[in-house]
Amino acid sequence: MKKFELLAASAIALFYAAPALAQDVPAPPTQGDQATSDDIVVTATKRETTLLDTPISVSVTSGATIQQAQIRDLIDLQTVVPSLRVSQLQSSANTNFIIRGFGNGANNVGIEPSVGVFIDGVYRSRSAAQIADLPNLKRVEVLRGPQSTLFGKNASAGIISIITAEPAFDWGGSAEYSYGNYNAFILKGDVTGPISDTLAFSLAANYNRRDGYIRDVALNQDVNNRNRYGFRGQLLFQPSADVKFRLIGDFDQIDENCCAVSNIVNGPTGAVIGLLGGNLDRANPLSYRVYNNLLSANNIKNYGVSLQGDVDLGKFALTSITSYRGVDSYTNQDSDFTSADLIGRNDNTTNIKTFTHEVRLASNFEGPFNFLAGAYYFNEKIKQQASLTFGKDFRNYAQALSGNAIGLVENILGLPANTFSQRGQGRFENWRLNDESYSFFGSADFKITDRLIFTGGLNYTQDRKQFSSASFSTDTFSALDFVAIGNQVITQTGIQTGVRQALGLPANVNPTAAQIGAFAAAQPAIYGQIAAGAAAFARANQLNPAVNPLLGLQALQFLPPFLNVPNAVEPGRTSDSNLSYSLRLAYKATKNISGYVTYGTGFKASSINIGPDSRPTAADFIPGSPVTNPPASPIRTAGLALPNLTTGSRFALPETAEVIEGGLKAQWPNFAFNVAVFQQTINNFQGNIFTGTGFILTNAGKQSTFGIEFDTNYTPVKALTLNFDLTYLNPKYDSYPNGAALNANFGTSPANLTGTRPAGIPEFSLSGGLKFRHEINSDLKLLFASDYQWQSRVQIAEGAPQYTRQVTSLNMSLTATLYNRLDVTFWGRNITDRRYITTIFPSVAQSGSLSGYPSQPATYGGTVRLKF
């Protein structure tokens, strides 16, 4: 690896030495969307600057590229941005964004995202993966590395910034119709124009539906469909050249069946499911055939309004952005992923209300010094209700796995038959989370010389969270203390044996309760010795499965009692503060070449584990049955201990990021490249392991990544543009002693991951593409576009090196433009139909089995777009 890093450093040095050679390449004239990098304006530093003059590692994807490639959402966007990895998990709204191998957050509502998503300057705290439905998309900027100095607490890994066009004072608009395989149907339209000389508007609507690409054999239905629509309206008020206000309102809704899960390993429970009349496509993860007994539901409403004001004060520019957003979602899933009715419901209703306000002042001095200063306020309220209940087959399933021991326990306890594991019993959760934070930020540029600029930035953030639960379980079987019950059974058996021997009864005859009582009354001393010996034997063997077989039933105690928070020991709140900063030197060697070096820090506030795996920490509670006399702990001392209560975490501590980075940018009329070399570290990285129905939330002591990012585009002739992007990542858990990983039975167990490579992060990621233009005449132009994505083979999950994935994807499109108004496009994505498993996790209530999410197959179709 040292050799590779030395080679990379040498290559960068050559780039610095090569500008004269690159300038000798003749520059063809530009036309249309063949604009050079000089025309790319970005707002990565919250100022409008050219890409060349932006000393940050940033990828920019234009709206034209997104339209031509039929990039529908942020999942598709990763095909042209190698450092970005996006995965969708158990619902349409759960999308994880990862940049440079760092990131998490969308899959648990209480977890702060590491990658912030902004649309027109407004932070989307919980983002469904939608961008193509935004009309008049100008560009998408992906800022790599910590961006907390300007963007605050949710940017420790990077930023995705989506920018759309403002309303225009000239009439215009477009209408678009697409049709593709799986009966995909997309209709979009927008119109913009003036209301008066100072007021303009734009209105847009979209409808997007598609049949499912996975067949549910049991229900005779196609699943993983798409069904969503949205509306967006804008007003632009511009009373003068120096003042403007932009009001945006939007609403969109998703009503889909997502996301199908395939069986990767069929463990011993598969045979039991078959005996119950259930089925699953056993160990055939890429068959795109599943068996469920109910359709999943994903009903998500996303809405909001924002107001941005910009005032040019001459030497200063003042900007204010205020927003209010809401997300209302309902999901339900057959979480055993079989046609047997084991899990009756796994539903979740979440309501999120978010208010943000940002104000900033930027200078525009003619001298060597300029600054930007601002403040940001964030207030979010989350309510979540969830339930997981047993289905009608669960009782028979548990009986079969236990050898009918469920009924035996009912007999031991003197309970009526069919008391335990009944349909409708389960876990019911109610959560509240309030998050309030504010930050003050600023940056200053100082021109040391005409070519050399020093930039320093600061961000102080204060974040406070309060969380509470009112959850309970009606699964009374999971509340049984089998250590204590076993102790009683062993003791009683020992007394029966001793009395039988004292009375001289045959070995196959146990004394009755009356006989034991009479013996105790007649021979109290001997009975006392027998009882003491039996009790001592029970204490010595109550944790021995060979003597206490009831311990084997603990594996079926899926839904134990829940200790709610706040309580007398756990306050249910966090309070974090942080000062992040960045230092940067940028050097403009020539008008075509610039370089920079950066040292920066980042911050991510505490994350709350909203879900059933939220448990007291080891510092607050020492698990154990009361009959084992566990050591004292605060929760036990306070009288809060519950049967089968274990330890875990209520929240993960804040994480802090650090990056040392050097970059070089160069551009000429027909050639441009950018390269960045970085060493990025996150301390207290918030690890979030999905277990199928919950999450294990922990802090890694330290995770670091050395990486190289390179992208280039080249126009050898007027008609042809080539691009190539490469990312190399070498990540490592420098310290993670309390991690979690899959075990031999495909459950999740504690693991020391120190020194290992984090799963899911490919060593190499690359994408390449081309655009070829041909003008047949002034009224007919053709554009052929293609892009290819490749990721090196990578382990999918911690603890399972035998399960890997390698991603390849080839996308193509051909567009004919008639009269500069009508576009007709034929397109295909993943046209080679490469399929793989994106994520794996333990199968729910099926020890020894493994499940996963399959990738999307090939899609293709045609689009007609009219501009007016």
GUNULO-580005 format. One record per residue (C-alpha): residue in three letters; x, y, z. Coordinates in steps of 0.25 Angstrom, whole numbers, plus 2048, in hexadecimal, padded with zeros to 3 digits. Layout:
BEGIN
ALAXYZ...
END
This chain:
BEGIN
MET800800800LYS80C809803LYS8108077F5PHE80380B7EFGLU8028177F8LEU81081B7F3LEU80C8197E4ALA8008227E6ALA80882D7ECSER81282C7E1ALA80682D7D7ILE80183A7DEALA80F8407DDLEU80E83D7CEPHE8018447CDTYR8078507D3ALA81384F7C9ALA80A84D7BCPRO80285A7BAALA80B85F7AELEU8088527A7ALA7F98527A9GLN7F88607A4ASP7FE85C797VAL7F2854793PRO7E985C78AALA7DC86078FPRO7CF85E787PRO7C4868787THR7B9865791GLN7AA86478EGLY79D861795ASP79F8587A1GLN7AE85679DALA7B28617A6THR7BF8617ADSER7C28607BCASP7C386F7BCASP7B48707BBILE7B28677C7VAL7AE86F7D3VAL7AC8697E1THR7A886D7EEALA7B08647F7THR7B586F7FFLYS7A8876800ARG7AD8807F6GLU7AC87F7E7THR7BA87B7E1THR7BF8737D5LEU7C38657D7LEU7D18687D5ASP7D18737E0THR7CA86A7EAPRO7D58647F3ILE7CC8587F7SER7CB84A7F2VAL7BD84B7EBSER7B68437E0VAL7AC84B7D7THR7A28447CFSER79A84D7C6GLY78B84C7C4ALA78D8497B5THR79583C7B9ILE78B8387C3GLN7808397B8GLN7888337ADALA78C8277B6GLN77E8257BCILE7838267CAARG7778257D2ASP77C8277E0LEU7888277E9ILE78A8187E8ASP78D81A7D9LEU7968267DBGLN7A181D7E1THR7A38187D3VAL7AA8257CFVAL7B08297DDPRO7B981D7E1SER7BB8237EFLEU7AC8237F2ARG7A68167F6VAL7978157F8SER78E8097FDGLN77F8087FFLEU77B7FE80BGLN76E7FA810SER76580580BSER76480F800ALA76981B809ASN774814810THR780818808ASN78F81880DPHE799821807ILE7A881E808ILE7B3827804ARG7C1822804GLY7BD81680CPHE7B681E817GLY7A882081AASN79B81B81FGLY78E820825ALA78181E81CASN77E810821ASN77B814830VAL773821832GLY77B82483FILE789824838GLU78F830833PRO79382F824SER7A2831821VAL79F836813GLY796842813VAL78C843807PHE789852803ILE77E8567F9ASP77F8647F5GLY787867802VAL77D86080BTYR781855813ARG779848811SER77B84181EARG774834819SER77583280AALA76E828801ALA7778267F5GLN77082F7EBILE7778397E2ALA7728377D4ASP76483C7D8LEU7698497DBPRO7678527CFASN77185A7C8LEU77D8547CFLYS78985C7CDARG7948547D4VAL79784A7DFGLU7A484D7E7VAL7AA8427F0LEU7B48487FAARG7BD83E7FFGLY7C383E80DPRO7BF845819GLN7B7852816SER7B3856824THR7BA864824LEU7AF86981BPHE7A485E81CGLY7A485A82ALYS7A184E832ASN79C844827ALA7A884681DSER7B383E824ALA7B5835817GLY7B083E80CILE7A4846806ILE79B8437FASER7968507F5ILE78A8517EBILE78885E7E4THR77C8617DBALA77886C7D2GLU7718797D7PRO76487E7D0ALA7678857C3PHE7618937BFASP76088D7B1TRP7558837AEGLY75A8747ACGLY7588667B1SER7598587ADALA75084B7ACGLU75683D7ADTYR75182F7ABSER7598227AETYR7568147ACGLY75E8087AFASN75F7F97B3TYR7577F47BFASN74C7FD7BAALA75480A7BFPHE74C8177BCILE7518257C0LEU74A8327BDLYS75083F7C0GLY74D84D7BDASP75185B7C1VAL74E86A7BDTHR7548777C1GLY7528857BEPRO74F8937C3ILE7438987CBSER7488A67CBASP7568AD7C8THR75A8AA7D6LEU75389C7D9ALA75688F7D1PHE7508817D4SER7538737D1LEU74A8677D2ALA74D8587D1ALA74784B7D2ASN74C83C7D0TYR74682E7D1ASN74F8227D1ARG74A8147D1ARG7508067CEASP74C7F87D0GLY7557EF7D9TYR7617E87D4ILE7607DD7DFARG7557D27DFASP74E7CE7ECVAL74A7C07E8ALA7427BE7F5LEU7397CB7F3ASN73A7CA7E3GLN73E7D97E3ASP74A7E17DEVAL7517E87E9ASN75C7F37EAASN7537FC7E1ARG75380B7E0ASN7478147E2ARG74A8237E6TYR7468317E2GLY74983F7E6PHE74684E7E4ARG75085A7E5GLY74D8687E4GLN7568757E5LEU7558847E5LEU76088D7E2PHE75E89B7E7GLN7698A57E2PRO7668B37E4SER7748B87E0ALA7818B27DBASP7868B27E9VAL77A8AB7F0LYS77389E7EEPHE76B8947F6ARG7688867F2LEU75C87E7F7ILE75C86F7F5GLY7518657F9ASP7508577F6PHE74984A7F9ASP74B83C7F4GLN74682E7F8ILE74B8207F7ASP7418147F8GLU74A8087F4ASN74D7F97F7CYS75B7F97FBCYS7657F37FEALA7657E47FBVAL76F7DB802SER7767CE7FDASN77B7C2804ILE78A7C0804VAL78C7B580EASN7807AB811GLY7837A781FPRO77D79B827THR7707A482AGLY76D7A381BALA76879481CVAL75F798828ILE7597A381FGLY756799815LEU74F79081FLEU74679C822GLY74279D813GLY74B7A9811ASN7557AB806LEU7617B4802ASP76A7B37F6ARG7757AC7FEALA7847B17FCASN7817B77EEPRO7837C67F1LEU7837CB7E3SER7777C47DETYR76E7D07E0ARG7647C77E5VAL75F7C87F4TYR7547C27FDASN74C7CB806ASN73E7CA80DLEU73C7D980CLEU7407E5803SER7497EF809ALA7447FD80AASN74C80A808ASN743817809ILE74C82380BLYS74883280AASN75283C809TYR74F84B808GLY75585880CVAL756867809SER763870809LEU76687F807GLN773884803GLY776893802ASP7838997FCVAL7878A77FDASP7938AD7F6LEU7988B97FFGLY7A48BC7F6LYS7B08B87FFPHE7A78AD806ALA79D8A3802LEU79289E80CTHR78B89180ASER78088B813ILE77A87D811THR76E87981ASER76786B818TYR75D86281EARG75C85481AGLY75484881DVAL75583981BASP74982F81ESER74C82181BTYR74581381DTHR74C80681BASN7497F881DGLN7507EB819ASP7507DC819SER75D7DC821ASP75E7CD821PHE75F7CD812THR7587C0810SER74A7BC80DALA7487B681BASP7417C0824LEU74C7C182EILE74D7D0830GLY73F7D682EARG7437E582EASN74F7ED82EASP7497FB82CASN74E80982FTHR74881682FTHR751822830ASN74E831830ILE75A83B82ELYS75884A82FTHR76585382CPHE76786282DTHR774868828HIS779876827GLU78687B821VAL78C889820ARG79988D81ALEU7A1899816ALA7AC89880BSER7B58A4808ASN7BA8A87FAPHE7C68B17FDGLU7CF8B57F2GLY7DB8B37FBPRO7E28A6800PHE7D88A380BASN7CA89D80APHE7C2895813LEU7B588E815ALA7AD88D822GLY7A0887826ALA797880830TYR78E87382FTYR78386E837PHE77D860837ASN77185B83EGLU76B84D83BLYS760845842ILE75E83683FLYS75382D843GLN75481E840GLN74A813843ALA74E805840SER7497F7842LEU74E7E983FTHR7447DE842PHE7447CE840GLY73C7C8835LYS7327BC835ASP73E7B2832PHE7477B783DARG7427AE848ASN7447A2840TYR7517A783BALA7577A9849GLN75179C84EALA758794842LEU76579B845SER765798854GLY76078A853ASN75278E859ALA759795865ILE7507A1864GLY744799869LEU74D792873VAL75079F879GLU7427A287AASN740795882ILE74B79888BLEU7467A688EGLY7377A1890LEU7327AA884PRO7277A787AALA72C7A086DASN72F7AA862THR7327B586BPHE73F7B9864SER7447BC856GLN7367C0851ARG7327C8845GLY7317D7848GLN73B7D6854GLY7477DF852ARG74F7EB854PHE7497F9854GLU751806853ASN74F814855TRP75A81E854ARG75C82D854LEU769835850ASN76B844851ASP77884984BGLU77C85884CSER78985D847TYR78F86A843SER79D86E83DPHE7A587A839PHE7AE87982EGLY7B8881826SER7C488181CALA7CE88B818ASP7D688C80BPHE7E389480BLYS7EB8967FFILE7FA894803THR7FE8977F4ASP7F68987E7ARG7F78897E6LEU7F78847F4ILE7EB8847FDPHE7EA88080CTHR7DC87C811GLY7D887981FGLY7CA875824LEU7C3872831ASN7B686C835TYR7B186B843THR7A5862845GLN79C85F851ASP793853850ARG78984E85ALYS77F842859GLN77483D862PHE76F82F860SER764827867SER75D819865ALA750813869SER752805864PHE74E7F8869SER74D7E9865THR7417DF866ASP74A7D3863THR7497CD871PHE7527C286DSER75E7CB86BALA75C7D1879LEU75F7C3880ASP76B7C1888PHE7707B3884VAL77C7B488DALA7727B6899ILE7687AC894GLY7737A2891ASN7787A589FGLN76A7A18A5VAL76979589CILE7777908A0THR7747928AEGLN76778C8AETHR76C7808A7GLY77777E8B1ILE76E77F8BCGLN7657748B6THR77176B8B3GLY77676D8C2VAL76876A8C8ARG76675E8BEGLN7737588C3ALA77075B8D1LEU7627548D0GLY7687498C8LEU75F74B8BCPRO7627448AFALA76B74D8A5ASN75F74F89CVAL7567548A6ASN7567628ABPRO7507668B9THR74476E8B9ALA74377C8BFALA73B7768CAGLN74676C8CDILE7517768CCGLY74977F8D6ALA7477748E0PHE7567708DFALA75A77E8E1ALA75177F8EEALA7567718F3GLN7657738F0PRO7687828F0ALA7777808F1ILE7797768E6TYR76F77E8DDGLY77778B8E0GLN7847848DCILE77D77F8CFALA77778D8CCALA7857938CEGLY78C78A8C5ALA78278B8BAALA78379A8BBALA79279A8BBPHE7927918AFALA78879A8A8ARG7907A68AAALA79D79F8A5ASN79679A898GLN78B7A4895LEU7947A988AASN79779C884PRO78F798878ALA79178987BVAL78A78A888ASN781796885PRO77C793877LEU77279F878LEU77E7A8875GLY77D7A3866LEU7707AA865GLN7767B8867ALA7797B8858LEU76A7B9856GLN7687C585FPHE7687CF854LEU7607DB85APRO7647DC869PRO75F7E7872PHE7647F586FLEU76A7FF879ASN76480D875VAL76C81A875PRO76D82387CASN76E81D889ALA77481F897VAL78281B891GLU78181F882PRO77D82E880GLY77A82C871ARG78283886CTHR78F83C866SER796849865ASP7A284B85BSER7AA856857ASN7B685784DLEU7BF861846SER7C385C838TYR7CD864830SER7D4863823LEU7E186981EARG7E486A80FLEU7EF86F805ALA7EB8707F7TYR7F58747ECLYS7F18787DEALA7FD8747D6THR7F88797C8LYS7EA87D7C3ASN7E886E7C0ILE7EE8677CCSER7EC8687DBGLY7EF8607E7TYR7EC8607F6VAL7EF859803THR7E585880ETYR7E485481DGLY7D6853822THR7CD84D82DGLY7BF84982DPHE7B4846837LYS7A883D839ALA79F83E845SER79A83284ESER791829847ILE78582284EASN78281384DILE77381484AGLY76E80684APRO76E7F9852ASP77D7F7853SER77E80485BARG7837FF869PRO78A804875THR799804874ALA7A27FB87CALA7A6806885ASP79780788APHE7937F988AILE7997EB88CPRO7907E0886GLY78D7D388ESER7827CC894PRO77F7D08A3VAL7827C28A7THR7907C38A2ASN7927CF8ABPRO7987D88A1PRO7A17E48A5ALA79A7F18A9SER7977FB89EPRO79080889DILE784803896ARG7837F789FTHR7857FF8ACALA7798098A7GLY7707FD8A6LEU76F7FE897ALA7757F0893LEU76C7E8889PRO76C7D9886ASN7767D787BLEU77A7E587ATHR7887E6873THR7927F1870GLY7947F9863SER793808861ARG789813861PHE79181C859ALA79F81D852LEU7A8828856PRO7AC83384CGLU7B6830841THR7C183A83DALA7C883A82FGLU7D583E82BVAL7DB83F81DILE7E8843817GLU7E7845808GLY7EE84A7FCGLY7E884C7EELEU7EC8517E0LYS7E28567D6ALA7E585A7C8GLN7DC85D7BCTRP7DE8627ADPRO7D38637A3ASN7D485579FPHE7DA84E7ABALA7D884E7BAPHE7DC8467C6ASN7DB8467D5VAL7E283E7DFALA7E283D7EEVAL7EA8357F8PHE7E5834806GLN7E682E814GLN7D982E81BTHR7D682A829ILE7C9829831ASN7CA827840ASN7BE820847PHE7B981C83AGLN7AA81983CGLY7A880A837ASN79A806834ILE7987F7832PHE78A7F382DTHR7857E6833GLY7797E482BTHR76F7EA835GLY7787F483CPHE7867FA83DILE7927F9845LEU798807847THR7A680884CASN7B281184BALA7BF80D844GLY7CB81384BLYS7D181783EGLN7CF81482FSER7D981A825THR7DA81A815PHE7E581E80CGLY7E08217FEILE7E28267F0GLU7D882C7E7PHE7DA8307D9ASP7D18347CETHR7D383A7C0ASN7CC83D7B3TYR7D283F7A6THR7CC844799PRO7D583F78EVAL7CC844783LYS7C084D782ALA7B6842782LEU7BC83978DTHR7BE83B79CLEU7C48307A5ASN7C482F7B4PHE7CA8267BEASP7CA8267CDLEU7D181D7D7THR7D181C7E6TYR7DB8147EFLEU7D78117FDASN7DF80A808PRO7D680A815LYS7D9804822TYR7D3803830ASP7DF808838SER7D7805845TYR7CA7FE846PRO7CA7F4851ASN7BB7F5854GLY7B67F2846ALA7AC7E8841ALA7AD7DE836LEU7A67D2830ASN7A97C5837ALA7A97B7832ASN79A7B5834PHE7987C382CGLY7947CA839THR79A7D783ESER7A47D6849PRO7AE7DF84FALA7BC7DF848ASN7C97E6849LEU7CB7ED83BTHR7D77F483EGLY7E17F3833THR7D77EE829ARG7D27F481CPRO7C47F981DALA7BA7F1815GLY7B37F7809ILE7BE801804PRO7C47FD7F7GLU7D37FF7F5PHE7D18057E7SER7C580C7E1LEU7C58117D3SER7BC8177C9GLY7BE81B7BAGLY7B68217B0LEU7B48277A2LYS7AB83179BPHE7AB83178CARG7A483C784HIS7A083C776GLU79984876FILE791842763ASN78C850760SER78785C767ASP77A85676BLEU77F84876FLYS78A845779LEU78E83777FLEU79583578CPHE79A827790ALA79E82679FSER7A381A7A7ASP7A98187B5TYR7AF80C7BCGLN7B180A7CBTRP7BA7FF7D1GLN7BD7FC7E0SER7C77F27E4ARG7C37E67ECVAL7BF7E97FAGLN7BA7E1807ILE7AC7E5809ALA7AB7E4818GLU7B47E3824GLY7B77D4828ALA7B37CE81BPRO7BF7CE811GLN7B87C4809TYR7AE7CD804THR7B37D87FBARG7AE7E17EFGLN7B47E77E3VAL7AC7F27DCTHR7AC7F57CDSER7A27FD7C6LEU7A18017B7ASN79780C7B3MET7948127A6SER78B81C79FLEU789822791THR78282F790ALA77D836783THR77A845784LEU77084B77ATYR76F85A778ASN77685C785ARG76985978CLEU76684B78CASP76F840792VAL76C83178FTHR775828797PHE777819798TRP77E8157A4GLY7828097ACARG7888077BAASN7907FB7BFILE78E7F67B1THR7977EA7B3ASP78D7E67BFARG7987E47C9ARG7927DF7D6TYR7977DF7E4ILE7937DF7F3THR7957ED7F9THR7937EA808ILE7927DE810PHE78C7DC81EPRO7887D1828SER77A7CB824VAL76F7CF82EALA76C7C4838GLN7737BA830SER7817B6836GLY78B7B182CSER7847B8820LEU7897C5819SER7817CF810GLY7857DA807TYR7807E57FDPRO7827E27EESER7867ED7E5GLN77E7F37DAPRO77E7EC7CCALA77F7F27BFTHR7767FD7BBTYR7738037ADGLY76980C7A6GLY76781979FTHR7648277A2VAL75E83379BARG7608417A0LEU75B84E79ALYS76085B79EPHE75886879C
END
